[in-house]
Amino acid sequence: MFDDVYRRLVGYVGGGEDPVDRDDVLAMQMVLRIEKADPPDRRALLIAAAQAAVLVCLDERAENDGPWAPRLDAWCDARIRKIARRARGKQWDDVQGLWGVTVDHEGAQARAFVPSRVGDVDRRITKLQIGGTDVDGEPIPAAPDGRDGLGLWLNPTLDMSLGKTAAQVGHASMLGAALFSLDEARVWAAAGCPLDVGQADVERWSQLTAAADAGTAAAVRDAGFTEIAPGSVTVIATRFPR
């Protein structure tokens, strides 16, 4: 039932210590399709990544009697980790058969995979490059532009790579599910989890931070394993219209 996947997401607490053995760390792998000759638009790619991450969590195969449930239960009981990688050509095609969800948004494609132990990740994923995910293009707009779903606002004071940002918006889309009631979330998921990504300015970020503190928005606080300081708020999710 959809109730299962919704309650797993909104009940997520997280935290705790990572296992001593890195192979035992639980993580969601994310792959961004970035073709050398025709790279995607950055904003579209971030939207695809954010949608893919939350759609894995809300998929019917993640329901309590589904094959994905044990992995998602374990992951949501631990510290949520995501690892974004780059793929092109045959590399992209090779990972499509692995458990996960692919989203195509305006020609930009991303696939999020069912979480697993780092030590158990399929070789077709682990051989993909983690770095090199940045692409040229227009700056991300100053605000999300949507009519329904979620707006994911990026912290204007942080400098994150595209791969890091993809992981952060993926987490924001998951946390943002709690801004919907059960019935609203069911409609949102059936529509493909519509959302948009924008770059907040400093004034707007202050307002968003206050909203997150008040519980009317959802903030992603990074553990600080890569690129930025621990505890940094990277993305804040809000409901549309706003």
Backbone bond lengths (Angstrom), bond angles and torsions (degrees), N, CA, C in turn:
res aa  C-N    CA-C-N  psi(-1)  N-CA   C-N-CA  omega(-1)  CA-C   N-CA-C  phi
1 M - - - 1.460 - - 1.525 110.65 -
2 F 1.342 115.78 149.80 1.452 119.42 178.97 1.526 111.27 -61.10
3 D 1.337 116.09 -29.93 1.468 120.01 178.30 1.531 111.03 -52.78
4 D 1.338 116.61 -37.31 1.462 121.56 -177.54 1.528 111.37 -60.20
5 V 1.323 115.36 -51.10 1.458 119.35 -174.54 1.526 110.94 -72.32
6 Y 1.325 116.40 -35.67 1.463 120.12 178.27 1.526 110.07 -63.41
7 R 1.311 117.13 -48.38 1.469 120.25 -176.87 1.532 111.52 -67.08
8 R 1.319 117.12 -31.54 1.469 119.11 175.75 1.525 110.24 -62.04
9 L 1.334 115.92 -44.34 1.462 119.75 -178.57 1.523 112.27 -68.25
10 V 1.320 117.17 -49.91 1.460 118.76 -175.29 1.525 111.43 -72.66
11 G 1.327 117.12 -17.79 1.458 120.15 178.38 1.508 114.03 -90.89
12 Y 1.349 116.20 -0.14 1.461 119.61 -177.93 1.526 111.69 -61.86
13 V 1.327 115.74 130.41 1.463 122.19 176.89 1.522 110.07 -112.07
14 G 1.330 116.51 -48.41 1.461 120.61 177.39 1.516 113.10 74.18
15 G 1.312 114.87 -163.45 1.462 120.24 -178.94 1.517 111.75 88.42
16 G 1.316 115.98 -161.59 1.455 120.39 -178.75 1.511 111.88 85.01
17 E 1.299 115.11 175.22 1.454 121.42 -178.02 1.530 110.58 -95.04
18 D 1.317 115.70 148.14 1.456 119.93 173.97 1.527 110.11 -72.98
19 P 1.333 117.27 152.53 1.468 120.05 175.21 1.526 111.12 -60.58
20 V 1.313 115.71 153.86 1.462 120.38 177.88 1.524 110.65 -63.10
21 D 1.317 115.69 -42.50 1.459 121.49 179.37 1.526 109.20 -84.35
22 R 1.313 117.48 118.96 1.467 121.45 -177.78 1.521 111.56 -58.23
23 D 1.312 117.93 -30.90 1.460 120.34 179.72 1.524 112.37 -62.85
24 D 1.336 117.02 -21.73 1.463 121.22 -179.34 1.524 113.20 -87.85
25 V 1.334 117.60 -5.81 1.462 120.66 176.96 1.527 109.12 -63.81
26 L 1.335 116.51 136.74 1.456 121.60 177.80 1.521 109.23 -95.94
27 A 1.315 116.96 131.34 1.469 120.21 -176.62 1.514 110.57 -149.53
28 M 1.329 114.51 149.02 1.460 121.60 169.99 1.519 107.90 -92.73
29 Q 1.315 116.60 122.13 1.456 121.35 174.86 1.526 108.58 -84.59
30 M 1.320 115.87 139.33 1.462 121.81 176.78 1.526 107.92 -128.89
31 V 1.324 116.41 136.30 1.461 120.46 179.99 1.519 109.19 -122.24
32 L 1.317 115.60 127.33 1.462 123.28 179.17 1.518 108.64 -102.95
33 R 1.309 116.66 129.74 1.458 119.65 177.99 1.525 109.00 -84.30
34 I 1.329 115.97 113.04 1.463 121.11 -178.85 1.526 107.95 -130.16
35 E 1.309 115.97 92.20 1.455 120.81 179.61 1.529 109.97 -76.39
36 K 1.316 115.70 136.97 1.472 120.51 -176.09 1.523 111.57 -62.56
37 A 1.324 117.59 -42.05 1.465 121.00 -175.39 1.520 112.55 -79.52
38 D 1.335 117.10 -24.19 1.467 120.13 -175.35 1.529 109.74 -144.21
39 P 1.338 117.69 70.66 1.464 120.04 -177.32 1.520 111.67 -67.18
40 P 1.325 117.52 151.79 1.466 121.01 -177.45 1.528 112.07 -79.46
41 D 1.317 115.13 167.26 1.456 121.98 171.24 1.522 109.36 -69.94
42 R 1.321 117.25 137.36 1.469 120.27 -175.62 1.522 112.65 -63.16
43 R 1.305 116.29 -46.25 1.465 119.24 -178.46 1.529 110.78 -61.83
44 A 1.333 116.50 -45.52 1.459 120.46 179.72 1.523 111.10 -61.84
45 L 1.332 117.05 -37.81 1.459 120.66 -179.70 1.527 110.87 -67.98
46 L 1.327 117.39 -38.73 1.463 120.25 177.93 1.529 111.05 -66.93
47 I 1.328 116.80 -38.49 1.458 119.72 176.94 1.524 110.00 -62.43
48 A 1.335 116.72 -45.27 1.466 120.54 179.42 1.522 110.94 -60.77
49 A 1.331 116.98 -42.15 1.465 120.57 -179.48 1.524 111.23 -64.94
50 A 1.322 116.77 -43.88 1.466 120.35 -179.51 1.525 111.16 -64.30
51 Q 1.314 116.99 -41.43 1.459 120.32 178.79 1.524 110.84 -66.76
52 A 1.317 117.52 -42.86 1.468 120.48 -178.55 1.520 111.18 -60.36
53 A 1.333 117.29 -42.67 1.464 120.86 -177.44 1.528 111.68 -62.28
54 V 1.324 117.06 -46.60 1.467 118.94 -177.27 1.523 111.25 -75.65
55 L 1.326 117.60 -30.38 1.460 119.66 178.61 1.521 112.04 -67.38
56 V 1.326 118.37 -32.60 1.465 120.25 172.67 1.527 109.82 -58.47
57 C 1.320 115.37 -44.41 1.466 120.73 -176.62 1.522 112.67 -69.65
58 L 1.330 117.88 -27.35 1.462 121.98 -176.30 1.526 112.69 -103.33
59 D 1.309 117.10 4.43 1.456 122.19 -178.61 1.527 110.69 -66.30
60 E 1.329 117.43 148.44 1.467 120.14 178.89 1.529 112.24 -62.77
61 R 1.336 116.89 -24.88 1.463 119.62 176.98 1.525 112.63 -72.46
62 A 1.356 116.52 -11.18 1.455 121.74 176.85 1.519 112.61 -92.68
63 E 1.334 117.23 -3.24 1.461 119.85 177.75 1.528 110.18 -64.57
64 N 1.314 116.74 164.56 1.464 121.11 -169.03 1.519 115.00 -54.19
65 D 1.333 117.26 -32.56 1.464 119.44 179.16 1.527 112.15 -99.58
66 G 1.326 116.94 10.87 1.457 121.01 -178.26 1.517 112.51 -90.59
67 P 1.318 117.55 161.67 1.466 121.37 -176.30 1.524 114.61 -66.88
68 W 1.348 117.34 -21.85 1.466 119.91 -178.28 1.526 112.70 -88.12
69 A 1.327 117.12 -12.92 1.470 120.44 -171.14 1.528 114.11 -58.77
70 P 1.345 120.26 -47.16 1.471 118.43 -177.24 1.531 113.37 -58.35
71 R 1.332 116.59 -39.58 1.471 119.20 -179.27 1.531 110.90 -68.68
72 L 1.314 116.42 -41.72 1.465 118.83 -179.04 1.522 111.36 -71.17
73 D 1.327 118.19 -34.40 1.459 120.73 175.42 1.527 110.26 -61.00
74 A 1.321 116.40 -46.81 1.471 120.70 -178.79 1.518 111.31 -64.26
75 W 1.325 116.16 -42.52 1.467 121.09 -178.31 1.525 111.11 -64.89
76 C 1.326 116.97 -43.14 1.460 120.41 -178.70 1.518 112.75 -74.66
77 D 1.314 117.21 -12.66 1.461 121.08 174.31 1.521 111.93 -89.63
78 A 1.319 116.58 -7.14 1.467 121.86 -177.82 1.521 109.39 -114.18
79 R 1.319 116.36 -163.61 1.468 121.44 175.38 1.522 108.12 -83.71
80 I 1.328 116.54 119.11 1.461 119.40 -176.62 1.526 110.09 -69.31
81 R 1.322 114.22 124.98 1.466 121.08 178.28 1.526 108.73 -126.58
82 K 1.322 116.07 144.22 1.458 122.20 174.29 1.512 108.57 -132.09
83 I 1.317 116.05 145.08 1.463 121.94 178.28 1.522 107.77 -129.56
84 A 1.334 117.38 118.68 1.462 121.92 -178.62 1.526 110.21 -99.68
85 R 1.318 115.31 136.65 1.464 122.06 -179.35 1.528 109.73 -131.22
86 R 1.334 114.55 168.63 1.462 121.12 -179.27 1.521 109.86 -111.33
87 A 1.332 116.03 141.47 1.463 120.32 175.14 1.515 109.36 -139.40
88 R 1.328 115.31 153.50 1.467 120.84 174.66 1.528 108.95 -149.58
89 G 1.318 114.87 154.51 1.451 120.18 175.70 1.517 113.78 56.42
90 K 1.332 116.05 -129.62 1.464 122.47 -177.35 1.526 111.37 -62.51
91 Q 1.324 117.41 -31.65 1.466 120.15 178.14 1.525 110.69 -57.25
92 W 1.326 115.54 -43.18 1.468 120.81 179.48 1.527 110.12 -65.42
93 D 1.303 116.84 -46.21 1.464 120.59 -179.10 1.522 111.34 -62.17
94 D 1.316 117.40 -36.42 1.465 121.50 -174.78 1.528 113.15 -65.69
95 V 1.339 118.33 -26.88 1.465 119.65 -175.23 1.528 112.88 -95.32
96 Q 1.320 117.58 -0.85 1.455 119.56 -175.42 1.530 113.41 -69.25
97 G 1.319 117.10 -22.91 1.455 119.59 -179.70 1.515 114.86 -85.10
98 L 1.336 117.70 -5.48 1.460 121.62 -179.52 1.522 109.77 -83.67
99 W 1.327 117.04 151.80 1.470 121.63 -176.71 1.523 111.44 -53.66
100 G 1.320 116.88 119.82 1.451 120.45 178.89 1.508 111.45 167.98
101 V 1.330 115.78 -172.18 1.465 122.90 -178.38 1.523 108.51 -132.75
102 T 1.328 116.24 130.58 1.465 122.36 174.87 1.523 109.26 -103.56
103 V 1.317 115.74 136.70 1.472 121.64 175.52 1.525 108.46 -121.61
104 D 1.308 115.62 134.41 1.460 123.26 173.33 1.519 107.32 -112.89
105 H 1.335 116.28 114.31 1.464 120.50 177.88 1.517 108.90 -120.13
106 E 1.301 115.24 111.12 1.474 121.97 178.75 1.523 110.94 51.85
107 G 1.329 116.14 41.45 1.454 121.54 176.86 1.514 115.18 86.68
108 A 1.323 118.43 -6.94 1.470 122.44 175.98 1.526 107.94 -95.44
109 Q 1.315 116.77 134.91 1.457 120.78 -173.90 1.529 111.49 -124.93
110 A 1.322 114.31 138.19 1.464 121.52 175.10 1.525 107.83 -142.07
111 R 1.327 115.82 148.66 1.466 120.69 176.94 1.521 108.51 -128.88
112 A 1.330 116.11 130.38 1.463 122.48 174.33 1.520 107.59 -108.22
113 F 1.328 116.20 139.52 1.455 121.76 -174.77 1.526 110.80 -109.57
114 V 1.316 115.49 154.57 1.456 120.62 176.72 1.531 108.18 -60.06
115 P 1.339 118.22 130.74 1.472 120.45 -177.47 1.527 112.37 -58.32
116 S 1.322 114.84 153.43 1.461 121.16 178.30 1.513 109.59 -158.10
117 R 1.325 116.33 173.35 1.459 120.70 169.69 1.523 108.69 -59.61
118 V 1.317 116.03 140.82 1.459 119.72 177.24 1.521 110.11 -58.16
119 G 1.325 116.05 -36.70 1.459 120.16 -178.76 1.509 114.39 -70.25
120 D 1.332 117.24 -13.36 1.465 121.22 -178.55 1.518 113.33 -103.87
121 V 1.327 117.85 2.17 1.466 120.35 -176.44 1.523 110.29 -65.95
122 D 1.304 115.47 135.35 1.458 122.16 -178.49 1.532 111.09 -58.31
123 R 1.306 114.82 141.36 1.462 120.93 -178.48 1.527 111.76 -58.79
124 R 1.318 117.71 -30.37 1.463 120.23 179.85 1.530 111.56 -64.70
125 I 1.332 116.34 -21.36 1.470 120.61 175.38 1.519 110.94 -93.29
126 T 1.332 117.75 -46.90 1.470 120.19 -174.45 1.522 113.02 -62.68
127 K 1.330 117.10 -24.59 1.466 118.53 -179.75 1.522 112.30 -78.57
128 L 1.329 117.49 -8.55 1.460 120.52 -179.72 1.520 111.15 -78.58
129 Q 1.306 115.78 146.47 1.457 122.25 -176.13 1.519 111.39 -72.37
130 I 1.342 116.63 133.51 1.460 121.22 176.32 1.524 110.58 -81.48
131 G 1.313 116.85 -40.52 1.457 120.81 177.71 1.527 111.33 -80.85
132 G 1.317 115.47 -179.49 1.459 120.31 175.75 1.509 114.53 73.35
133 T 1.333 116.78 27.89 1.463 119.52 -178.13 1.520 113.13 -92.95
134 D 1.319 118.85 -7.00 1.463 119.64 -177.38 1.521 110.62 -73.54
135 V 1.329 115.65 145.75 1.457 121.74 178.09 1.517 108.52 -133.04
136 D 1.317 115.68 154.26 1.456 120.93 176.35 1.522 109.51 -76.92
137 G 1.304 115.22 167.88 1.466 119.10 177.15 1.508 111.98 145.22
138 E 1.318 114.55 -177.34 1.454 120.37 -179.20 1.528 110.50 -67.04
139 P 1.339 117.92 149.18 1.462 120.29 175.74 1.524 111.06 -59.13
140 I 1.322 115.99 149.53 1.458 120.04 175.65 1.523 108.02 -63.94
141 P 1.323 118.71 135.02 1.476 121.07 -176.23 1.522 112.63 -56.96
142 A 1.327 114.98 160.61 1.464 121.16 -175.72 1.518 113.19 -73.76
143 A 1.318 118.60 -10.22 1.464 120.98 178.40 1.515 109.05 -157.66
144 P 1.322 117.85 147.26 1.458 119.59 172.53 1.518 109.69 -61.91
145 D 1.311 116.58 149.55 1.460 121.38 -178.12 1.525 108.21 -128.92
146 G 1.318 116.98 91.33 1.454 120.50 -177.75 1.511 111.99 -141.91
147 R 1.322 115.01 163.26 1.457 120.70 179.60 1.518 112.00 -106.35
148 D 1.321 116.59 -21.47 1.453 120.05 177.71 1.523 108.31 -152.24
149 G 1.316 116.16 174.25 1.454 118.69 -179.59 1.511 112.37 84.01
150 L 1.335 115.33 -140.87 1.461 121.41 -175.20 1.519 111.75 -117.50
151 G 1.329 115.25 148.41 1.454 122.46 166.79 1.518 108.00 -108.24
152 L 1.320 117.65 125.03 1.461 122.84 179.66 1.523 108.12 -107.49
153 W 1.330 115.73 114.93 1.459 122.68 -174.07 1.525 109.84 -103.48
154 L 1.332 117.32 127.17 1.459 122.68 -179.57 1.527 110.64 -88.81
155 N 1.315 115.06 141.59 1.461 121.48 178.65 1.530 110.00 -65.21
156 P 1.340 118.78 122.65 1.458 120.95 -175.92 1.527 113.69 -73.89
157 T 1.324 118.21 -11.41 1.469 121.02 -175.76 1.517 112.80 -97.32
158 L 1.335 117.94 -1.90 1.464 120.93 -176.92 1.521 110.74 -108.77
159 D 1.327 114.84 145.10 1.464 121.34 176.64 1.527 107.29 -112.43
160 M 1.330 116.50 102.00 1.460 121.17 -177.33 1.527 110.11 -118.66
161 S 1.320 116.11 145.67 1.455 120.57 174.17 1.525 109.16 -66.14
162 L 1.317 116.40 165.14 1.455 119.98 179.36 1.528 110.97 -63.28
163 G 1.348 116.49 -39.88 1.452 119.43 179.05 1.520 112.03 -62.95
164 K 1.325 116.65 -43.43 1.461 120.81 177.24 1.526 110.25 -62.70
165 T 1.316 116.44 -43.77 1.465 120.23 -179.79 1.519 110.82 -63.68
166 A 1.323 117.67 -37.98 1.463 121.08 178.65 1.519 110.58 -60.36
167 A 1.321 116.48 -43.09 1.469 119.70 178.26 1.521 110.71 -64.22
168 Q 1.329 117.02 -37.97 1.460 120.82 -177.53 1.531 112.02 -70.65
169 V 1.327 117.68 -41.53 1.465 118.55 178.00 1.521 110.48 -69.83
170 G 1.339 116.88 -28.19 1.452 119.87 174.24 1.514 111.57 -63.46
171 H 1.313 116.19 -40.33 1.465 120.42 177.02 1.530 109.90 -68.96
172 A 1.325 117.10 -38.64 1.465 120.56 -179.33 1.520 111.70 -64.36
173 S 1.323 117.79 -38.93 1.462 119.79 178.97 1.520 110.88 -65.18
174 M 1.334 116.64 -34.28 1.469 120.45 177.02 1.525 111.01 -67.86
175 L 1.323 116.62 -49.29 1.465 119.99 179.54 1.523 111.10 -64.39
176 G 1.335 115.60 -33.03 1.455 120.03 -179.25 1.521 113.75 -65.22
177 A 1.325 117.10 -20.01 1.468 119.76 178.27 1.520 111.32 -59.12
178 A 1.324 116.73 -28.48 1.469 120.65 -179.58 1.525 112.26 -71.40
179 L 1.329 117.86 -10.82 1.463 120.59 177.23 1.527 111.78 -80.62
180 F 1.339 116.33 -7.20 1.451 122.27 177.64 1.529 109.91 -106.09
181 S 1.318 116.61 147.46 1.459 119.78 167.73 1.526 108.20 -69.89
182 L 1.319 116.72 170.51 1.467 120.31 178.39 1.525 111.28 -56.32
183 D 1.321 117.21 -48.61 1.459 119.83 -178.30 1.526 111.68 -66.34
184 E 1.318 116.96 -38.73 1.471 120.20 177.75 1.522 110.69 -65.40
185 A 1.319 116.40 -40.66 1.465 120.23 -179.89 1.526 111.19 -65.10
186 R 1.323 116.51 -35.99 1.464 120.34 178.15 1.533 110.36 -62.21
187 V 1.313 116.62 -43.59 1.470 121.16 178.04 1.526 110.24 -65.98
188 W 1.325 116.43 -43.09 1.473 121.83 179.91 1.524 110.44 -60.18
189 A 1.334 117.20 -46.33 1.467 120.86 -179.38 1.521 111.10 -65.03
190 A 1.333 117.27 -40.69 1.465 120.67 -179.94 1.523 111.30 -62.55
191 A 1.336 117.02 -27.57 1.465 121.93 179.09 1.523 112.65 -85.94
192 G 1.346 117.25 1.46 1.460 120.62 -179.36 1.507 114.16 90.41
193 C 1.331 117.03 17.72 1.474 122.85 179.59 1.530 112.13 56.83
194 P 1.342 117.97 61.90 1.461 120.04 179.30 1.523 111.74 -60.36
195 L 1.331 115.09 139.33 1.461 121.48 179.81 1.516 108.73 -162.28
196 D 1.324 115.27 170.24 1.460 120.57 176.45 1.521 108.37 -143.05
197 V 1.319 115.76 160.77 1.460 122.81 -177.47 1.514 109.13 -124.37
198 G 1.331 116.50 135.41 1.458 121.01 177.16 1.517 111.49 -147.05
199 Q 1.314 115.73 163.07 1.463 122.66 -179.67 1.525 109.08 -99.27
200 A 1.331 117.30 112.18 1.463 120.34 179.52 1.529 110.57 -70.13
201 D 1.332 116.84 149.41 1.457 119.21 168.57 1.533 108.01 -87.82
202 V 1.306 117.07 174.23 1.464 120.78 -173.06 1.528 111.44 -62.49
203 E 1.332 116.73 -42.28 1.465 119.56 -179.52 1.524 111.10 -64.49
204 R 1.323 115.33 -45.33 1.466 119.27 179.95 1.527 110.67 -64.72
205 W 1.337 116.89 -38.00 1.457 120.70 -179.81 1.531 111.04 -61.43
206 S 1.312 116.59 -38.47 1.458 120.20 177.65 1.528 110.94 -62.01
207 Q 1.326 116.82 -41.45 1.463 121.51 177.89 1.529 110.86 -65.33
208 L 1.319 116.20 -40.95 1.462 120.88 -179.98 1.526 111.28 -65.93
209 T 1.318 116.03 -39.30 1.460 120.20 178.36 1.525 110.77 -61.92
210 A 1.330 115.59 -41.11 1.466 119.86 177.56 1.526 110.60 -64.56
211 A 1.325 116.85 -39.11 1.470 120.58 178.23 1.525 111.09 -64.81
212 A 1.329 116.31 -40.08 1.462 119.77 177.82 1.526 110.62 -64.73
213 D 1.319 116.94 -40.84 1.466 120.94 177.90 1.526 111.17 -63.24
214 A 1.333 116.03 -31.24 1.468 121.03 -179.45 1.525 112.24 -85.12
215 G 1.330 117.14 -6.36 1.453 120.68 178.30 1.510 115.38 86.29
216 T 1.343 117.78 9.69 1.459 120.72 179.27 1.526 112.32 -99.71
217 A 1.315 117.31 1.90 1.459 123.91 173.89 1.531 106.77 -143.07
218 A 1.325 116.35 164.36 1.466 120.81 -177.25 1.524 109.68 -118.24
219 A 1.334 116.86 123.75 1.462 122.14 -176.55 1.523 110.92 -106.01
220 V 1.328 116.15 138.98 1.465 122.63 173.97 1.518 108.12 -96.22
221 R 1.320 115.82 120.73 1.469 121.49 176.54 1.515 108.09 -109.59
222 D 1.316 115.77 117.37 1.456 120.67 -172.42 1.517 111.52 -79.85
223 A 1.331 115.26 145.77 1.461 120.73 -180.00 1.523 111.92 -75.48
224 G 1.323 117.20 -14.59 1.456 119.73 175.38 1.512 115.41 82.65
225 F 1.335 118.01 24.61 1.460 119.63 179.59 1.526 111.35 -73.37
226 T 1.331 117.77 -31.28 1.462 120.95 -178.33 1.525 110.59 -141.05
227 E 1.300 116.19 141.70 1.469 126.74 167.38 1.521 116.23 71.96
228 I 1.327 119.74 -40.23 1.463 120.20 -173.81 1.518 111.15 -130.46
229 A 1.329 115.59 166.77 1.464 121.14 -175.74 1.529 111.05 -72.43
230 P 1.343 116.87 146.25 1.471 120.40 177.03 1.528 111.43 -56.74
231 G 1.331 115.71 140.78 1.455 121.48 178.45 1.509 115.16 84.99
232 S 1.334 117.69 -2.48 1.462 120.24 179.20 1.526 110.38 -65.72
233 V 1.333 116.35 135.15 1.462 120.41 173.46 1.528 107.15 -84.76
234 T 1.310 116.67 117.57 1.463 121.32 -172.56 1.523 113.27 -97.64
235 V 1.338 116.16 -40.54 1.464 121.97 -176.00 1.530 107.81 -142.69
236 I 1.322 115.97 143.66 1.473 120.80 173.03 1.534 107.97 -123.47
237 A 1.328 115.77 129.87 1.460 122.10 179.72 1.523 110.15 -99.22
238 T 1.331 116.05 136.09 1.462 121.87 175.81 1.530 109.08 -130.20
239 R 1.317 114.95 162.37 1.463 120.03 175.22 1.516 110.09 -85.75
240 F 1.346 116.59 145.23 1.454 121.70 166.76 1.520 108.24 -93.43
241 P 1.323 119.70 151.06 1.457 125.89 -8.46 1.520 111.51 -75.26
242 R 1.310 116.19 149.68 1.458 120.57 -178.98 1.522 109.62 -142.50
